[in-house]
């Protein structure tokens, strides 16, 4: 219901006819600005088209409009004590394990690792951005070890406590994983060509369209083979279901974050537009693997 595909495609076609999409940009600052601007114009145009279509199209648009929020999750509050941040990311890690999401993510990523390995004929270097508690990095590294794949996995974040906890756990498990401090908006410290596959999971909605576009463009500049973004599928069911499942942890702040997150999930078409703006061409694929949206951008 909240994907609004019919109105969305009509709205995008209108932007193309007006030569507003895809926009041109020269640097990362401009990329962020034009991405935010164009996606805002798209949402306005989509609502206008929904009004023209009327009926169920307008009802869906009104529900979507009521649900959308620009509020940030508590775990993204830079002033939140580290102990609270750890409590929230560990709660998310437990939820993912309970819902068996990590195996789903791993199944989506292993084919990329195999493909790159066969093409490059060397160790495949995987980078996860905003890795948080490190659950996916560790799960992927464990799969790499079990399948005897020639690959290493690096988790990254801007919270030092996450890095320390991740490295401790990786050593305990003996998996080919490491964690390092790395800003997703500044990959220069990683070095050109440092990684083959850049991944971000369950965090796309934490960033604005412009920030996501910058991430994709930076991944391309650093010679990655592909950028894979995994997040929740925008739907009314998940808007209700995510906070309900989060409430099972018995942590009020985590439940609130679950509600905020579900309201911020991007539609498939929005992710597709962001990727096209960042790359300047059609090299992306966005699909639904319920309850997930999966965005793949090839370089």
Beta strands, then each sheet from edge to edge (+ up, - down):
strand 1: 124-128
strand 2: 151-157
strand 3: 177-181
strand 4: 197-201
strand 5: 226-232
strand 6: 284-289
strand 7: 292-298
sheet 1: 3+ 2+ 1+ 4+ 5+ 7- 6+
end
